[in-house]
Amino acid sequence: MFPDLYDYLYHLAPTGGIPLKGTGIVVALALILTHAWALMNKDSTQSFLKSFPRTYFWGVVLLTIDFLWAEFALANMDMGEFYNMRRNFMLIIAGGYVAVLIYVKEFLAVRALGSLLLLIAGPVLTAAFLQPPVTRLLLPILAYVWIIVGMFFIGMPFLMRDWVNTLLAKPQRWNLAVYGGIAYGALLLVCAVLFY
């Protein structure tokens, strides 16, 4: 099931994998565009952030993406001596997906977002692994932030609600978050274009 894509994303192909420059540019543009959108659409973005943690629809969408990504990874990864249990693991993931949709509706969107952050961090880390430019560390720093936040979102999803309330309590905090995201994205974009 798409072994070439898996090898490309996780640098298992002999010819290399996802390039550092391309990864840097895509992540940088994503940061810049999402934070610029939040800056220009402040009211709608803040309203979305307030309602997101308890929105079941977004939980279903994000958890479905997580499920498909997890099945894709399980179908293609080297499982060593457990290779003969691959089908069982894939069935367990599918059963877990259905069970979570039915029984874990509270803060489902936050938990699913946390899982997605963990999944996204993998290709970003492998793209920067053992690459020569020191500025490549901008990507792993961001990826480890995603990993830490993702684990908190999965284990203590109510924290997102609290963090959003804290962020929106003062305009200065909102501006710092939005302009900080744009600045980090711009720095990453410059480094990706010039040094990667």
Sequence and secondary structure as in RCSB ss.txt:
>XXXX:A:sequence
MFPDLYDYLYHLAPTGGIPLKGTGIVVALALILTHAWALMNKDSTQSFLKSFPRTYFWGVVLLTIDFLWAEFALA
NMDMGEFYNMRRNFMLIIAGGYVAVLIYVKEFLAVRALGSLLLLIAGPVLTAAFLQPPVTRLLLPILAYVWIIVG
MFFIGMPFLMRDWVNTLLAKPQRWNLAVYGGIAYGALLLVCAVLFY
>XXXX:A:secstr
  HHHHHHHTT STT  S HHHHHHHHHHHHHHHHHHHHHTHHHHHHHHHHGGG HHHHHHHHHHHHHHHHHHHH
HS  GGGGGGHHHHHHHHHHHHHHHHHH  TTHHHHHHHHHHHHHHHHHHHHHTT S GGGGHHHHHHHHHHHHH
HHHHH THHHHHHHHHHHHSHHHHHHHHHHHHHHHHHHHHHHHHT 
